[in-house]
């Protein structure tokens, strides 16, 4: 066997040493850029501070928050708006746990996002040797998201990122956790090999076309209906199959009921919209088609008094296990919403006639018009102090005049009343608490909506809800985002009138009376306004939306206005026992 001369060996070694190398930092950045990630939401700190700096230097927009939960909420709603996974970056342990709340909420709401967290080294965690922010983050994350992965070697970064992306958007979308131990960032490998290890994810959410037989069954059931109803959920909005859904609705002539984040797929003012006749259509319908909606608590699980008796359901969902989750589904239609709706349209011949009886259409129309007329006077008031209806009436006009603006909404009374009062005209313009009904999404959603769309954002917040994420107004000011925050300030949770009769402590539902949230915004260089009447409120919002300047309006609401838990007071446990 021939031997290689020592001189040549030395030369080869030197050449290898001179070959370009790459570290974990840049491999992660390159993997994200290869998959068209343009924005990262996060909070800097050990071990990800330098990663954020490098990502920014490589052209990725990095939005730094004051708390990880709100960065996570921003990433989640970014995923909803774009159909690409939003990216949230956090430090280890407490930072990871803060982001995990948003990840769990995203998974429940079917928003695609990826939570990327730095973590301690495996050998220290496994032996519980007490590392800085030591925690087995992968094990904690797994039950709360669609998938969770850990990358230990630089050569596997491409695989890890690719799997996370595909898991987040395929099938029913949701949250994914990607664990990156601190040492991974500094690992070095051959640059050419590193580049080859990266993966551009192709067709991560392929169309799932429904089988012909279920399509035929659904059409036959729909055609047999005398009082049909179509319910649109936020899944229908996420699907971005707006044209096909509109054609289906208008071709059939069936009344439709949009859930809150589905408002605007067709305008709430559309003659078929039954939003103002919700109680009637739920109770009296005989066949109900669900498009991107689940029979969860928001729809009383599809049974009980609100439904007025047994119905026959058609359900379109990409997840087969969702069928029959609460009631039997007479016609399950499994596939992505765009493909399913297109298949239904293809199955309707040119002679298809609206199955609904004229008496049903007339009954829905009459109920809708009656309720709208009844509400109109309450919305037109210019009372001092403001009530919820007068204030929301002013904002209703704002959105009517600016249908392309994005409305973010959370609270108790502020949320529940706004759902029905503020009409939406375009899809994916209303962002709210979704399935869990949680508080705290407001500022994260508002920031991401402004960043991802470039559109003006109106965030309508209860004073309690704002308290969860209020510090992020500094983030809004720092990035000079076109966000107008309106706080409905009635001095407490539900109301500002509760009294503690046993001590000088305030009632635990009370806040500081006559708070001036507008001055918080001024402290960060934004515009603060105090509004005491609906007219003042409208003028202030118009000015803010015209200027595009970060603005917070403290809308002073009558402390006595509001009801316990908004419109879901029935969820509060009640006891028949009372102390004598």
C-alpha positions in Angstrom: 0.0 0.0 0.0 1.4 3.4 -1.0 1.9 5.9 1.8 1.2 9.6 1.6 4.3 11.7 2.2 4.4 13.6 5.5 4.6 16.9 3.6 1.4 16.2 1.7 -0.4 15.1 5.0 0.6 18.5 6.5 -0.6 20.3 3.4 -4.0 18.5 3.5 -4.4 19.2 7.2 -3.6 22.9 6.7 -6.1 23.1 3.8 -8.8 21.5 6.0 -8.0 24.0 8.8 -8.4 26.8 6.3 -11.8 25.6 5.0 -14.6 27.9 5.9 -16.6 26.9 9.0 -19.9 27.9 10.4 -21.4 27.9 13.8 -24.8 26.9 15.3 -25.9 30.6 15.5 -25.7 31.1 11.7 -27.0 27.6 10.8 -30.2 28.4 12.7 -30.4 31.8 11.1 -29.8 30.3 7.6 -32.3 27.5 8.2 -35.0 30.1 9.1 -34.1 32.4 6.2 -34.2 29.4 3.8 -37.8 28.9 4.9 -38.8 32.5 4.4 -38.9 33.5 8.1 -38.8 37.3 8.1 -39.7 38.1 11.7 -38.9 36.8 15.1 -40.7 37.8 18.3 -38.9 37.4 21.6 -37.2 38.6 24.7 -33.4 38.8 24.9 -31.2 37.1 27.5 -28.9 34.2 28.2 -28.3 32.2 26.0 -30.0 33.8 23.0 -28.9 37.5 23.2 -26.2 37.1 20.6 -28.5 35.0 18.4 -31.0 37.9 18.2 -28.2 40.3 17.3 -26.9 38.1 14.6 -30.4 37.4 13.2 -31.0 41.2 13.0 -27.6 41.7 11.3 -28.6 39.0 8.7 -31.8 40.9 7.8 -34.4 39.1 10.0 -36.6 41.6 11.8 -36.4 40.9 15.5 -39.1 42.4 17.7 -38.1 42.5 21.3 -40.9 42.4 23.9 -40.9 43.0 27.6 -42.4 39.6 28.5 -42.2 36.3 26.7 -46.0 35.5 26.9 -46.8 38.5 24.8 -44.0 37.7 22.3 -45.5 34.2 22.1 -49.0 35.6 21.5 -47.5 37.8 18.7 -45.9 34.8 17.1 -49.2 32.9 17.3 -51.4 35.5 15.7 -48.7 36.1 13.1 -49.1 32.4 12.2 -52.9 32.8 11.9 -52.6 35.8 9.7 -49.9 34.4 7.3 -50.5 30.6 7.4 -46.8 30.3 8.2 -45.5 29.5 11.7 -44.8 32.6 13.7 -41.5 32.3 15.6 -41.1 33.2 19.3 -37.6 33.2 20.8 -37.1 32.9 24.6 -34.5 32.2 27.2 -34.5 29.1 29.3 -36.6 28.0 32.3 -38.8 31.0 33.5 -38.6 32.6 30.0 -39.6 29.3 28.4 -42.5 28.9 30.9 -43.7 32.3 30.1 -43.7 31.5 26.4 -45.3 28.2 27.0 -48.6 29.8 28.0 -48.8 31.3 24.6 -47.8 28.1 22.9 -50.6 26.1 24.7 -53.1 28.8 23.7 -51.9 28.7 20.1 -52.3 24.9 20.0 -55.8 25.2 21.4 -56.7 27.9 18.9 -55.0 26.1 15.9 -52.5 28.9 15.3 -49.2 27.7 13.8 -46.2 28.9 15.8 -42.8 27.7 16.9 -41.4 28.4 20.4 -37.7 28.3 20.3 -36.0 28.3 23.6 -32.4 28.1 24.8 -31.9 25.4 27.5 -29.4 23.8 29.8 -27.1 21.0 28.7 -28.6 17.5 28.8 -25.9 15.9 30.9 -26.5 18.5 33.7 -30.3 18.4 33.5 -30.4 14.6 33.5 -28.2 14.4 36.6 -30.0 17.4 38.2 -26.7 19.0 38.9 -28.0 22.5 39.3 -27.3 24.4 36.1 -28.2 28.0 35.5 -32.0 27.9 34.8 -31.9 24.1 34.7 -35.1 22.5 33.6 -36.2 19.6 31.4 -38.1 21.9 29.0 -38.8 19.3 26.3 -40.7 17.1 28.8 -42.7 20.0 30.1 -43.6 21.3 26.6 -44.7 18.0 25.1 -48.2 17.7 26.6 -49.0 21.3 25.6 -48.2 21.4 22.0 -48.5 19.5 18.7 -44.9 18.4 18.7 -41.6 19.0 20.5 -38.0 18.5 19.3 -34.5 19.0 20.7 -31.4 19.6 18.6 -28.1 18.5 20.1 -25.8 18.7 17.1 -25.2 21.5 14.6 -25.5 19.0 11.7 -29.2 18.4 12.8 -30.3 22.0 12.9 -31.7 21.8 9.4 -33.8 18.7 10.3 -35.0 20.2 13.5 -36.2 23.5 11.9 -37.8 21.6 9.0 -39.7 19.2 11.3 -40.9 22.1 13.4 -42.2 24.0 10.4 -44.0 21.0 9.0 -45.5 20.0 12.3 -46.8 23.5 12.9 -48.8 24.0 9.7 -49.7 20.5 8.6 -53.1 19.0 9.3 -54.8 21.0 12.1 -52.2 23.8 12.8 -50.8 24.4 16.2 -47.8 25.1 18.4 -44.4 23.4 18.2 -41.5 23.6 20.7 -37.9 23.5 19.5 -35.3 23.1 22.3 -31.8 24.4 21.6 -29.3 23.8 24.4 -26.8 26.6 24.9 -23.8 24.7 23.6 -25.5 24.2 20.3 -25.2 27.8 19.3 -21.4 27.8 19.6 -20.8 24.4 17.9 -18.7 24.7 14.7 -18.8 22.6 11.6 -17.6 22.7 8.0 -19.6 25.5 6.2 -20.2 23.5 3.0 -21.5 20.5 5.0 -23.6 22.8 7.1 -25.2 24.4 4.1 -26.0 20.9 2.6 -27.6 19.9 5.9 -30.3 22.7 5.7 -33.7 21.8 4.3 -36.2 24.0 2.5 -39.6 22.6 3.5 -41.7 21.8 0.4 -45.5 21.7 0.5 -45.8 21.5 4.3 -49.6 21.7 4.3 -50.7 19.8 1.2 -54.4 19.8 0.2 -56.4 17.0 1.8 -59.1 16.3 -0.7 -62.3 14.7 0.7 -63.6 11.4 -0.5 -66.5 11.5 -3.0 -69.0 9.5 -0.8 -68.9 11.9 2.2 -69.3 14.9 -0.2 -72.4 13.3 -1.7 -73.8 12.5 1.8 -73.3 16.1 2.9 -75.0 17.5 -0.2 -78.0 15.1 0.2 -78.4 16.1 3.8 -78.1 19.8 3.0 -80.7 19.5 0.3 -83.2 17.8 2.6 -83.0 20.6 5.1 -86.0 22.9 5.6 -84.2 25.3 8.1 -80.5 25.0 7.3 -77.7 27.0 9.0 -74.0 27.4 8.2 -71.7 28.3 11.1 -68.3 29.7 10.1 -65.5 29.3 12.6 -62.0 30.9 12.8 -60.7 27.8 10.9 -62.7 29.1 7.9 -60.9 32.4 8.2 -57.5 30.8 8.6 -58.1 28.7 5.5 -58.2 31.8 3.3 -60.7 30.1 1.0 -62.9 33.3 1.1 -64.1 33.2 -2.5 -65.2 29.6 -2.4 -67.0 30.0 0.9 -68.8 33.1 -0.4 -69.9 31.3 -3.5 -71.2 28.4 -1.4 -73.2 30.6 0.8 -74.7 32.8 -1.9 -75.4 29.8 -4.2 -77.3 28.0 -1.4 -78.9 31.1 0.1 -78.5 29.6 3.6 -78.3 31.9 6.6 -74.8 31.9 8.1 -73.6 32.6 11.7 -70.0 33.7 12.0 -68.1 33.0 15.2 -66.2 36.1 16.4 -62.9 35.6 14.4 -64.8 34.5 11.3 -66.6 37.8 11.1 -65.9 39.5 7.8 -65.4 36.4 5.6 -68.7 37.8 4.3 -69.6 41.2 5.7 -71.7 41.2 8.9 -74.1 43.4 6.9 -74.7 40.7 4.3 -78.4 39.8 4.0 -77.7 36.2 4.9 -75.8 37.0 8.0 -77.6 35.7 11.1 -75.3 37.2 13.7 -78.1 39.4 15.1 -80.5 36.4 15.1 -78.1 33.9 16.8 -80.5 32.6 19.4 -83.2 32.0 16.8 -81.1 30.2 14.2 -79.4 27.9 16.8 -82.7 26.9 18.3 -84.8 26.5 15.2 -82.4 25.1 12.6 -82.7 21.5 11.5 -79.5 20.9 9.6 -76.3 22.7 10.6 -73.1 22.8 8.5 -69.9 23.6 10.5 -67.1 25.1 8.5 -63.9 25.5 10.5 -65.9 25.6 13.8 -66.0 23.1 16.7 -68.9 22.2 18.9 -67.1 23.4 22.0 -68.3 25.6 24.9 -68.7 28.6 22.6 -71.5 26.6 20.9 -72.8 24.9 24.0 -71.3 21.6 22.9 -74.0 21.4 20.2 -76.7 20.4 22.7 -79.0 21.6 25.4 -81.4 24.5 25.7 -79.6 26.9 23.2 -80.1 24.3 20.5 -83.7 23.6 21.1 -83.5 19.9 20.4 -81.6 17.4 18.3 -80.0 18.6 15.0 -78.3 17.0 12.1 -74.8 18.2 11.7 -72.5 18.4 8.7 -68.9 19.1 9.8 -66.0 20.1 7.7 -62.7 19.6 9.5 -59.2 18.5 8.7 -59.0 16.5 11.9 -61.0 13.2 11.8 -60.9 12.8 15.6 -62.9 16.0 16.0 -66.0 14.3 14.6 -68.5 13.1 17.1 -66.7 14.8 19.9 -69.9 16.1 21.5 -72.8 14.9 19.4 -73.1 12.5 16.5 -72.1 14.1 13.2 -74.5 12.9 10.4 -72.2 13.9 7.6 -68.5 14.2 8.5 -66.4 15.7 5.7 -62.7 15.3 6.4 -60.3 17.5 4.5 -58.9 21.0 4.2 -61.6 23.6 4.1 -60.7 24.9 0.6 -60.8 21.5 -0.9 -64.0 20.5 0.9 -65.9 23.6 0.0 -64.8 23.3 -3.6 -65.9 19.7 -3.7 -69.3 20.7 -2.4 -69.6 23.3 -5.2 -68.5 20.8 -7.8 -71.2 18.4 -6.6 -74.0 21.0 -7.0 -75.4 21.0 -10.5 -76.6 24.2 -12.3 -80.1 23.4 -11.2 -79.3 23.5 -7.5 -81.9 25.5 -5.6 -81.7 27.0 -2.2 -83.1 24.3 0.1 -84.3 26.8 2.8 -88.0 27.5 3.0 -89.1 31.1 2.4 -90.7 31.1 5.8 -87.3 30.3 7.4 -85.5 33.0 5.5 -88.2 35.5 6.4 -88.1 34.5 10.1 -84.3 35.0 10.2 -84.6 38.3 8.4 -87.3 39.6 10.7 -85.5 38.6 13.8 -82.2 40.2 12.6 -83.8 43.5 11.6 -85.8 43.7 14.9 -82.7 43.2 17.0 -80.6 45.6 15.0 -83.3 48.3 15.3 -83.7 47.7 19.0 -80.0 48.1 19.5 -79.5 51.2 17.3 -80.8 53.7 19.9 -78.6 52.3 22.6 -75.5 52.6 20.3 -76.3 56.2 19.3 -76.2 57.7 22.8 -73.6 60.3 23.8 -74.0 59.8 27.5 -71.7 61.1 30.2 -70.4 59.0 31.9 -70.1 56.6 29.0 -71.7 53.2 29.0 -70.4 50.2 27.0 -73.0 50.6 24.2 -72.4 54.2 23.6 -68.6 53.8 23.5 -68.8 50.7 21.3 -71.3 52.5 19.0 -68.6 55.1 18.3 -66.1 52.4 17.6 -68.6 50.6 15.4 -68.7 53.7 13.2 -64.9 53.8 13.1 -64.6 50.3 11.7 -67.4 50.9 9.2 -65.5 53.9 7.9 -62.1 52.0 8.0 -63.0 48.4 7.0 -59.4 47.6 6.3 -58.2 48.3 9.9 -57.6 45.4 12.2 -59.6 45.2 15.4 -58.0 43.4 18.4 -60.5 42.8 21.2 -60.4 41.4 24.7 -62.0 41.8 28.1 -65.3 40.6 29.7 -68.1 43.1 28.9 -65.8 44.8 26.5 -65.3 41.6 24.5 -68.7 40.1 24.8 -70.6 43.3 23.7 -68.1 44.2 21.0 -68.6 40.8 19.3 -72.1 41.6 18.5 -72.0 45.4 18.1 -69.0 46.0 15.9 -69.6 44.8 12.3 -66.7 43.5 10.3 -66.4 43.8 6.5 -63.3 41.9 5.6 -61.8 38.6 6.7 -59.1 38.2 9.3 -59.6 41.8 10.6 -61.0 40.8 14.0 -58.6 39.2 16.4 -59.7 38.1 19.8 -59.3 35.6 22.6 -60.6 32.7 20.6 -61.3 29.2 22.0 -60.0 29.5 25.6 -61.5 33.0 26.2 -58.3 34.0 28.0 -57.2 37.6 28.8 -53.8 38.9 28.0 -53.6 38.5 24.2 -54.2 42.2 23.4 -50.8 43.9 23.0 -49.1 40.8 21.5 -51.8 40.5 18.9 -51.9 44.2 18.2 -48.1 44.4 17.7 -48.0 41.4 15.4 -51.0 42.6 13.4 -49.3 45.9 12.7 -45.9 44.2 11.9 -47.3 41.5 9.7 -49.9 43.5 7.7 -48.8 47.1 7.9 -52.4 48.1 8.5 -53.6 50.4 11.3 -54.7 48.5 14.4 -57.4 49.4 16.9 -57.0 47.4 20.1 -60.2 47.6 22.3 -59.4 46.5 25.8 -61.2 46.1 29.1 -59.1 47.7 31.9 -58.6 44.2 33.5 -57.5 42.6 30.2 -55.1 45.5 29.5 -53.4 44.9 32.8 -52.0 41.5 31.6 -50.0 43.0 28.8 -50.0 46.7 29.3 -46.2 47.1 29.6 -46.0 46.3 25.9 -47.2 49.8 25.0 -43.5 50.6 25.4 -42.8 48.1 22.6 -45.5 49.7 20.5 -43.8 53.1 21.0 -40.3 51.8 20.5 -41.1 50.4 17.1 -43.4 53.3 16.3 -46.3 51.0 15.3 -49.7 52.3 14.0 -51.6 51.0 17.0 -54.4 52.8 18.8 -55.3 51.2 22.2 -58.6 52.1 23.7 -59.1 51.1 27.3 -62.6 50.8 28.6 -61.9 52.0 32.1 -64.7 51.3 34.6 -62.4 50.9 37.6 -62.6 47.2 38.1 -63.2 43.7 36.9 -66.7 43.6 35.5 -67.6 46.8 37.5 -65.9 49.3 39.7 -68.6 49.3 42.4 -67.9 46.3 44.5 -67.4 46.9 48.2 -65.4 45.0 50.9 -67.5 45.4 54.0 -65.0 43.8 56.4 -61.8 45.9 56.1 -60.3 49.0 54.5 -58.9 46.8 51.6 -60.7 47.4 48.4 -63.0 44.7 47.0 -60.8 42.2 45.1 -62.5 43.1 41.8 -61.7 46.9 42.2 -58.9 48.9 40.7 -57.7 52.4 41.5 -60.6 54.7 40.8 -60.3 57.3 38.0 -57.0 55.8 36.7 -55.3 57.6 33.9 -53.9 54.9 31.6 -53.3 57.6 28.9 -50.4 59.0 31.0 -48.6 55.7 30.8 -48.5 56.0 27.0 -47.2 59.6 27.3 -44.4 58.3 29.5 -43.0 56.3 26.6 -43.4 59.0 24.0 -46.7 58.0 22.6 -50.0 60.0 22.5 -52.3 59.8 25.4 -55.9 60.9 25.4 -58.6 61.0 28.1 -62.1 60.6 26.6 -65.3 61.0 28.6 -68.1 60.8 25.9 -68.6 58.7 22.8 -68.1 61.8 20.6 -64.8 62.5 22.3 -63.8 58.9 21.9 -64.6 58.8 18.2 -62.7 62.0 17.5 -59.7 60.7 19.4 -59.6 57.4 17.5 -60.0 59.1 14.2 -57.1 61.4 14.9 -55.0 58.4 16.0 -55.8 56.3 13.0 -55.2 59.2 10.6 -51.8 60.0 12.2 -50.5 56.4 12.6 -48.9 57.4 15.9 -48.9 55.0 18.9 -51.9 56.2 20.9 -53.7 55.1 24.0 -57.1 56.5 24.8 -58.5 56.2 28.3 -62.2 55.8 27.8 -63.9 56.6 31.1 -66.8 54.2 31.5 -69.5 54.4 34.2 -68.2 52.3 37.1 -71.7 50.8 37.5 -71.8 49.7 33.9 -71.1 46.1 33.1 -72.3 42.7 34.3 -70.7 39.8 36.2 -68.4 37.9 33.9 -69.8 39.6 30.8 -72.2 37.2 29.1 -70.8 34.0 30.5 -71.7 34.5 34.1 -73.4 31.1 33.9 -69.9 29.6 34.1 -69.4 30.9 37.6 -70.2 28.1 40.2 -73.1 29.0 42.4 -73.9 27.8 45.9 -77.4 27.5 47.4 -75.8 27.9 50.9 -75.6 31.4 52.4 -74.1 32.3 55.8 -76.7 33.6 58.3 
